[in-house]
Amino acid sequence: DAGVTQSPTHLIKTRGQHVTLRCSPISGHKSVSWYQQVLGQGPQFIFQYYEKEERGRGNFPDRFSARQFPNYSSELNVNALLLGDSALYLCASSLRAGGSYNEQFFGPGTRLTVL
Amino acid sequence: DQQVKQNSPSLSVQEGRISILNCDYTNSMFDYFLWYKKYPAEGPTFLISISSIKDKNEDGRFTVFLNKSAKHLSLHIVPSQPGDSAVYFCAASPSPAGGTSYGKLTFGQGTILTVHP
């Protein structure tokens, strides 16, 4: 069974540019969450989508946006990139929106470098 | 405001011995806890979880203990193996009463575990 897939694997952008990251969840999973991980820290929650609706938003500026498609895949968009946006962006999928025994399974991540 | 804390940045143990990784939390709305393992250049891999209605959950070499009154959980790995060397994250999820973000995981900073042969 395919796990969570993300594309691209690596990305280099310059300040002010826009980036789109993509994620395909595990088959049958309806929830997709996005996390940002900077070096030396744990992943930080950005967004959660369930059944194509936003269910949660972390403490990130409006430059960050996301959406979920009818096939449950998802995109994370970041506008006006800053140097501080350089990080590993992780996508996680789960069966339900939350609650106990609703483990989230992570993809390999997209490494974004902003120069 | 760090709601989930892993106060030990690193831990070194000998192969075959027990590894104990600790995690503390402050938010009383957390009611589901998970441990993840992460290798470099990979996403976190789910290891084991525990609901707040339990105080222990076991899966093979991995056991998670939860002390709700102390807001503390720990992961025991017995026996430790060199392949267990990785960064370990604890994460917490709020109850449905926590609002629309009840699927949000809050992670600790991670503990680097090194198991020596």
Interface residues (C-beta under 8 A of the other chain):
Chain A: V4 S31 S33 Y35 G40 Q41 G42 P43 Q44 F45 Q48 Y50 R55 G56 R57 G58 L90 A92 S94 R96 A97 G98 G99 S100 Y101 N102 E103 Q104 F105 F106 G107 P108 G109
Chain B: V4 D31 Y32 L34 Y36 A41 E42 G43 P44 T45 F46 S49 S51 F89 A91 S93 P94 S95 P96 T100 S101 Y102 G103 K104 L105 T106 F107 G108 Q109 G110
